[in-house]
Amino acid sequence: MATSTKRVLIYRIGSLGDTVIALPALHLVARAFPDAERRMLTNFPVNVKAPPAAAILEDSGLIHGYFRYAVGTRRPGELLSLWWQLVRWRPQVLIYLGPVRGVEAARRDARFFRLCGITRMVGVPDTEDMQQNRWQESEQSLEPEAARLARNLAELGNAHLDDPASWDLHLTQAEQRRAAEVLRPVAGSPLIAVSIGTKRQSKDWGRENWRALLARLAEIYPDHALALTGAPEESDDSEYAADGWRDTSAIHGARVVNLCGLLTPRESAAVLSHARIFIGHDSGPMHLAAAVQTPCVAIFSARNKPRVWFPYGRQHRVIYHQVDCWGCNLETCIVERKKCMTSIGVDEVLAQVREVTGF
């Protein structure tokens, strides 16, 4: 069946982090259908800071084209247009990597795809077990989202989540050259990569904390350089935080590059691959760093359940305070004043950095 399949539709929506954590599943699909044209049905970005899936998967060889739609649309004209695009392309297999929205929503999606003429569907989460991140007794924690996606595609084979090759973005030589170019001012110094940005207020640790942390890091790692990554809108706050590093390391030379808004997501991944450690929020850049096997120290709010969205791999350290309102899923936290984040101190983050680096 796989060898005769010529067109595979992969349904995956979300932004940078959502795309990156699906990499093992996408590699699995590519192995299962090596001769098929694989196109992704995905969403238009819902946030100015959120890059489209194509910006992450371009040149990876995992996806060959895209169909896009606005998330949540119920307009008959838009749905008819999407239906007609899919019908004309005639996909033979659907790979469902959509977000968790309940069993009924998944079944409704399946009905739509059947109306598009798709007869084989893999991974449609039409049971509660497929919707949920399983409790893992051996880890005493919930299953990572990357593992849930892979489990739902088990009929295609093993996704090999622990193999770095399963997270490979297949960065091009041009992307690697661009990374070397922007890092030239700090070439020769061990690199600490930091991203202080986040799309959600509830995840923001605060630029004063970041400034204080970078000042302490400059004291401890005077021979290191600092690279700041993120969206263009995060450049000013990143500069403010970096002043803590500059003020402390002035005697040694600042060695700072602010790359916010200067790179594509894939070029950022190439930069992060040069870093000794990445420090940041629960964010897309964090998942990019993990994908290129750079150890992460990640500062998490308690809006989501623990471990589900943690960077995948045992080399990372996550700071997560499970306060009484954990799992709130809030975009903006006013009533509790982000106590899950404000309770995280600079010393706590610094201790995790030192554990990862070994001094």
Phi and psi in degrees as a GROMACS rama.xvg file:
@    title "Ramachandran Plot"
@    xaxis  label "Phi"
@    yaxis  label "Psi"
@TYPE xy
-63.8162  -39.5625  ALA-2
-70.2806  -27.1293  THR-3
-89.7323  -8.62362  SER-4
-78.0078  125.818  THR-5
-107.808  -21.5664  LYS-6
-138.767  120.387  ARG-7
-121.637  127.297  VAL-8
-101.515  126.58  LEU-9
-111.013  120.359  ILE-10
-96.8444  111.709  TYR-11
-149.689  122.719  ARG-12
-118.266  168.688  ILE-13
126.003  -168.335  GLY-14
-117.183  -149.012  SER-15
-56.675  -55.9982  LEU-16
-62.021  -39.3785  GLY-17
-62.0379  -37.0625  ASP-18
-71.7303  -43.5774  THR-19
-64.5577  -42.4001  VAL-20
-71.3378  -12.6329  ILE-21
-87.7719  -0.706794  ALA-22
-55.7691  -46.467  LEU-23
-59.8973  -37.704  PRO-24
-65.4693  -39.7585  ALA-25
-68.0118  -38.4767  LEU-26
-63.4662  -39.9577  HIS-27
-61.0489  -45.0447  LEU-28
-61.8553  -41.0538  VAL-29
-63.2974  -36.6657  ALA-30
-70.9701  -36.4669  ARG-31
-73.2718  -30.5549  ALA-32
-130.239  64.6611  PHE-33
-66.6915  -26.0322  PRO-34
-98.9709  0.701444  ASP-35
-89.3344  151.461  ALA-36
-79.6321  123.683  GLU-37
-111.642  113.686  ARG-38
-113.836  150.708  ARG-39
-110.146  131.37  MET-40
-91.8134  115.331  LEU-41
-140.643  179.783  THR-42
-102.82  156.022  ASN-43
-67.9216  143.264  PHE-44
-56.0493  137.401  PRO-45
-97.3791  -2.71662  VAL-46
-142.012  142.517  ASN-47
-60.1803  -26.6335  VAL-48
-85.3916  -6.07571  LYS-49
-97.4522  110.413  ALA-50
-73.8803  150.465  PRO-51
-70.1072  162.007  PRO-52
-57.1022  -35.7315  ALA-53
-60.7668  -31.0998  ALA-54
-68.5464  -22.0841  ALA-55
-94.9395  -36.5113  ILE-56
-98.8024  -7.0367  LEU-57
-55.0599  133.955  GLU-58
68.6955  4.91927  ASP-59
-78.1555  -21.2349  SER-60
81.2248  -2.65388  GLY-61
-82.4957  -32.3371  LEU-62
-129.192  138.462  ILE-63
-107.648  -10.6801  HIS-64
-175.342  173.869  GLY-65
-139.36  145.268  TYR-66
-116.475  136.711  PHE-67
-126.512  148.508  ARG-68
-150.148  164.701  TYR-69
-85.0915  124.83  ALA-70
-59.4693  135.599  VAL-71
83.5198  3.30516  GLY-72
-64.478  139.176  THR-73
-127.001  9.53349  ARG-74
-73.367  124.05  ARG-75
-54.7985  -39.7978  PRO-76
-63.2631  -42.1594  GLY-77
-68.571  -40.9263  GLU-78
-65.9945  -38.2768  LEU-79
-65.7117  -40.0433  LEU-80
-63.4372  -43.7068  SER-81
-63.669  -45.271  LEU-82
-56.424  -43.8999  TRP-83
-67.8139  -38.4916  TRP-84
-60.2442  -42.9889  GLN-85
-72.031  -40.6163  LEU-86
-60.1598  -43.3983  VAL-87
-64.5656  -34.1501  ARG-88
-76.921  -27.3093  TRP-89
62.5231  56.7064  ARG-90
-63.6515  142.381  PRO-91
-96.3733  -26.9376  GLN-92
-134.281  139.284  VAL-93
-107.895  130.327  LEU-94
-107.157  115.777  ILE-95
-96.3098  111.296  TYR-96
-123.676  31.0318  LEU-97
-71.0264  166.017  GLY-98
-72.2819  164.359  PRO-99
-74.0175  114.81  VAL-100
-134.191  13.027  ARG-101
102.44  154.251  GLY-102
-62.4499  -43.1453  VAL-103
-63.5939  -39.4568  GLU-104
-63.4653  -40.2486  ALA-105
-64.3173  -41.1344  ALA-106
-67.1927  -36.0262  ARG-107
-64.2171  -42.2675  ARG-108
-60.0617  -42.5578  ASP-109
-62.0137  -38.4373  ALA-110
-62.9975  -40.8345  ARG-111
-61.5318  -45.1538  PHE-112
-67.9834  -31.8951  PHE-113
-65.5296  -37.8666  ARG-114
-64.1356  -21.611  LEU-115
-82.7555  -0.733645  CYS-116
92.8335  8.79863  GLY-117
-85.0342  124.198  ILE-118
-99.4231  -27.8946  THR-119
-111.039  127.205  ARG-120
-128.358  133.129  MET-121
-121.494  127.275  VAL-122
91.6008  4.19508  GLY-123
-63.3009  118.067  VAL-124
-81.484  74.9406  PRO-125
-96.1692  16.9693  ASP-126
-131.242  158.284  THR-127
-63.5555  -34.2607  GLU-128
-63.7401  -39.4237  ASP-129
-71.4647  -23.1722  MET-130
-80.3886  -28.2774  GLN-131
-99.1128  150.298  GLN-132
-83.1287  115.388  ASN-133
-65.6817  148.804  ARG-134
-76.5697  129.478  TRP-135
-107.149  108.802  GLN-136
-60.9223  -39.0259  GLU-137
-63.9552  -30.7446  SER-138
-100.293  -12.1905  GLU-139
53.6126  45.5525  GLN-140
-161.428  173.126  SER-141
-78.6012  156.442  LEU-142
-67.7589  133.512  GLU-143
-61.2495  152.334  PRO-144
-61.6226  -36.6753  GLU-145
-59.646  -36.4828  ALA-146
-71.5285  -37.3169  ALA-147
-63.0971  -44.5839  ARG-148
-60.1491  -44.6914  LEU-149
-64.1851  -40.7372  ALA-150
-60.0479  -40.1983  ARG-151
-69.4131  -16.0802  ASN-152
-105.515  19.3256  LEU-153
-57.1756  -27.8843  ALA-154
-64.4867  -17.6686  GLU-155
-87.7192  -14.3294  LEU-156
130.391  -167.899  GLY-157
-89.8841  127.99  ASN-158
-82.0177  -10.1194  ALA-159
51.0682  59.1515  HIS-160
-60.4288  -29.7751  LEU-161
-87.0789  -0.958134  ASP-162
-89.788  120.733  ASP-163
-53.2967  -28.4715  PRO-164
-62.8459  -26.1925  ALA-165
-72.5042  -12.4241  SER-166
-109.852  7.40087  TRP-167
-69.8547  124.523  ASP-168
-86.6803  -4.44483  LEU-169
53.4395  53.9319  HIS-170
-60.33  140.155  LEU-171
-84.1675  164.966  THR-172
-62.4615  -35.9376  GLN-173
-63.2553  -39.32  ALA-174
-68.6498  -37.8956  GLU-175
-67.5069  -37.886  GLN-176
-65.6024  -39.518  ARG-177
-62.3123  -40.9799  ARG-178
-61.6788  -44.9991  ALA-179
-63.2942  -35.2472  ALA-180
-64.6108  -48.7036  GLU-181
-73.8852  -20.7914  VAL-182
-91.6783  -0.214243  LEU-183
-56.2654  -38.6184  ARG-184
-61.5771  -21.4255  PRO-185
-117.563  16.9864  VAL-186
-58.8654  140.895  ALA-187
94.0799  -12.3932  GLY-188
-103.692  140.073  SER-189
-57.5378  142.508  PRO-190
-111.157  132.835  LEU-191
-108.467  122.169  ILE-192
-102.069  137.236  ALA-193
-136.727  138.884  VAL-194
-131.918  116.823  SER-195
-98.4748  0.660693  ILE-196
-84.6965  160.226  GLY-197
-161.943  149.406  THR-198
-77.5856  -18.305  LYS-199
-119.309  134.242  ARG-200
-59.2749  -34.9149  GLN-201
-68.7647  -14.7426  SER-202
-100.714  -3.66404  LYS-203
-82.3224  119.137  ASP-204
-75.3044  -23.6944  TRP-205
105.41  133.754  GLY-206
-69.0025  -24.3151  ARG-207
-66.539  -40.0198  GLU-208
-63.2395  -42.5579  ASN-209
-64.3971  -40.5945  TRP-210
-62.9776  -43.1875  ARG-211
-65.5359  -40.4043  ALA-212
-63.7417  -44.702  LEU-213
-66.0687  -33.3832  LEU-214
-63.1265  -42.4369  ALA-215
-67.4631  -39.1826  ARG-216
-63.6853  -38.4645  LEU-217
-63.7423  -31.9683  ALA-218
-68.0461  -42.754  GLU-219
-79.402  -33.3567  ILE-220
-121.217  65.1327  TYR-221
-66.5293  -19.5911  PRO-222
-91.8748  0.105456  ASP-223
-91.5694  160.971  HIS-224
-110.806  160.248  ALA-225
-118.655  128.832  LEU-226
-119.544  126.191  ALA-227
-105.753  129.306  LEU-228
-123.249  158.185  THR-229
152.335  -170.061  GLY-230
-79.6985  162.263  ALA-231
-55.6579  -36.623  PRO-232
-68.2239  -12.8014  GLU-233
-97.9583  0.789767  GLU-234
-64.3442  -44.9682  SER-235
-64.4539  -46.3878  ASP-236
-64.3093  -34.9851  ASP-237
-66.2597  -39.6663  SER-238
-61.6127  -43.1094  GLU-239
-60.1902  -46.9229  TYR-240
-64.0591  -39.6078  ALA-241
-66.0536  -22.1477  ALA-242
-61.8566  -28.3669  ASP-243
-62.9873  -42.194  GLY-244
-65.0164  -46.465  TRP-245
-62.8407  -43.4788  ARG-246
-62.5417  -38.2651  ASP-247
-78.6068  -36.1246  THR-248
-97.4274  12.1655  SER-249
-56.3994  -35.359  ALA-250
-67.3694  -25.0942  ILE-251
-100.454  -10.1504  HIS-252
97.5451  132.163  GLY-253
-65.9548  -44.6368  ALA-254
49.8269  65.5579  ARG-255
-129.128  135.852  VAL-256
-126.168  123.843  VAL-257
-99.0466  109.373  ASN-258
-104.681  9.89916  LEU-259
-59.373  123.067  CYS-260
81.3989  -0.352922  GLY-261
-97.6286  -12.4621  LEU-262
-128.185  154.707  LEU-263
-74.9719  164.099  THR-264
-56.521  -38.1932  PRO-265
-71.258  -37.2091  ARG-266
-65.1415  -36.7207  GLU-267
-61.9239  -40.5191  SER-268
-60.2215  -40.1698  ALA-269
-63.3578  -40.6795  ALA-270
-62.5315  -45.7724  VAL-271
-64.0396  -26.9359  LEU-272
-66.8386  -19.073  SER-273
-87.3464  -10.0365  HIS-274
-82.1067  146.04  ALA-275
-74.0943  -31.8854  ARG-276
-155.651  149.396  ILE-277
-116.551  138.474  PHE-278
-127.989  128.742  ILE-279
-174.213  -179.391  GLY-280
-74.773  175.838  HIS-281
-64.8267  104.03  ASP-282
-160.406  169.887  SER-283
-59.294  -48.4019  GLY-284
-56.9785  -34.5396  PRO-285
-60.6508  -45.2359  MET-286
-67.6616  -34.9475  HIS-287
-61.5368  -45.3417  LEU-288
-60.4838  -43.4122  ALA-289
-63.7994  -37.5753  ALA-290
-63.4336  -35.044  ALA-291
-91.0193  13.8381  VAL-292
70.4735  25.6952  GLN-293
-87.7446  126.441  THR-294
-59.6531  136.882  PRO-295
-115.013  143.458  CYS-296
-112.645  112.562  VAL-297
-115.56  131.422  ALA-298
-99.7212  112.834  ILE-299
-109.611  138.065  PHE-300
-78.4864  170.381  SER-301
-99.0234  21.3019  ALA-302
-66.0935  -31.0961  ARG-303
-107.255  163.39  ASN-304
-69.5798  146.17  LYS-305
-62.7986  143.368  PRO-306
79.1287  -24.9325  ARG-307
-55.5961  -43.1245  VAL-308
-113.404  15.537  TRP-309
-65.946  153.814  PHE-310
-59.7637  137.12  PRO-311
-78.4762  130.458  TYR-312
128.323  152.339  GLY-313
-84.4894  -8.3299  ARG-314
-81.5785  -5.0975  GLN-315
-96.2556  159.402  HIS-316
-125.715  129.399  ARG-317
-119.009  134.368  VAL-318
-106.653  113.25  ILE-319
-139.874  116.825  TYR-320
-98.2297  112.865  HIS-321
-84.7254  79.6022  GLN-322
-75.3206  175.122  VAL-323
-66.9051  -18.1961  ASP-324
-104.208  21.0693  CYS-325
-60.0107  153.567  TRP-326
76.7277  19.3316  GLY-327
-69.7281  -27.7904  CYS-328
61.3853  25.8926  ASN-329
-76.9505  140.115  LEU-330
-78.112  -40.5685  GLU-331
-128.618  130.12  THR-332
-112.601  113.928  CYS-333
-111.201  -50.2665  ILE-334
-61.155  -47.3599  VAL-335
-90.7423  -2.57907  GLU-336
54.4249  39.7931  ARG-337
52.9651  43.6229  LYS-338
-64.261  -23.7302  LYS-339
-66.1353  -29.4017  CYS-340
-93.0624  -43.6588  MET-341
-67.8354  -18.1218  THR-342
-80.6868  -6.34692  SER-343
-89.1509  120.413  ILE-344
-98.1162  162.393  GLY-345
-59.9644  -40.9211  VAL-346
-62.3106  -36.2989  ASP-347
-65.6247  -43.4404  GLU-348
-66.1085  -43.4599  VAL-349
-59.9381  -38.7938  LEU-350
-62.4744  -38.6947  ALA-351
-69.7222  -36.5394  GLN-352
-62.0439  -44.0063  VAL-353
-66.9365  -33.3313  ARG-354
-65.5295  -41.0783  GLU-355
-69.2109  -43.6476  VAL-356
-80.9074  -20.2801  THR-357
91.1712  1.38754  GLY-358
